[in-house]
Structure formats: structure tokens, C-alpha cells
């Protein structure tokens, strides 16, 4: 389910953890690597998944090649709906 601006109340009632994660994503234009959000900031994979399911964040997969090895990196980015939600 995706939340549109019209579906969000002017003052959404997110948990402090959700708000903190969205604010962290909003601070960086490129977003944040999901492992950093989980290990470095203590957010659970389930909570991060809920942000995506609710349309407040999205996941972009990037391919990194270093020393002949290929790595897939998942980066979370805030959506317009997520920015709108934390403005209140």
C-alpha cells in the first residue's frame, strides 16, 4: 500500500523510531545503505520494510565493482510522501 499526500493527515502519528529513520534519510540526498541503518543505528529490518510498504521510503539497488568483485548495495531513500510526513 502506498500512502499519498492526500491520505496522510497533517500531523501523522509515527513512532519516534520511524520519525528518526525518515529524518536520517532526509539528511542525505543519496539515502543510506540498509546495513548501516540496521547495524549502525539499530533500526530493525521489519521497521525499515514498513517505511517502504507505506510509501515513505524506497530502496534503490546499486552495483559496485571493486578489485574484480561485484557487490549489490541496497540504499534506502526517502520519498516525497516521507518528506511530507516529517514536516508536520
N, C-alpha and C positions, 0 to 999 in steps of 0.2 A: 504494500500500500504506500502510495506516495502522498505526502502532505503538501498541498498547495497553500499559497498565502491566504486564500480565502477560507481555508479550512482551519487555519491556526488562529487562536484567539489573540487579542492584542497583548496579553500577558500570559504566555504559556507557562505551565507549571511543570518544569523539568526538575529532575533531581539535581542537586549541586554537582554530582559527578558528570551528568550529561552536559550541563552548562560549562563546566570546566573543560571537558573534551572539545566542545564546539568552539570555545574561546581560544583554545590552543590551536585548533585547526585554522581559525580565522586569522591568527597572527602570522601565519606563513603562507604566502601565495601558492607555493607548490604543495602544501599539505604536510603530512607527516607519515613516516613509514609505520605500518601497523605494529611491527615488533617493538619499535621504540615506544609507541603508545601503551602497549601491554606491559613490557618489561620495565621501561624507564619511568612510566607514570602510573602504573598499577591499574590501568583500565582492563576490564575483562573482555575477552573476545565476544562474548554474548552481548555486552552493552554496546560495543562498537558496531556489532551487526545490527542492533536495533536502530542505531542512528542512520544506518544505510537503508534499512527497511522502511523507516519513517520518512525517507527522502531528505534528511537533514545533512547527510554526508554521502559521498560516493567513493568508490575505490577505482583507482587507475593502476593498471599493471604496466611496469616498465621492464625492459630487458637491459641488463648491464653485462658487458663483456670485459673481463679483466684477466690478464695472464692466460688467455686461451679458454677460460671457463665462462660459461654463460649462467647468469643468475636472473631470476624473476623477482622483482621487488614490487610489493603491493603498497601503494601510497594512498592514504585517505585524504580527501579534500572536502571542505565544507561546501554546501550548495547554497544557492540564493535563499532557499527556504530556511536553511540553518542560520544564515546571517540574519534574516528577518526575525527568527525566533529568539536570538540572543540580544536583539536591540531593545526589547521590551524591558 
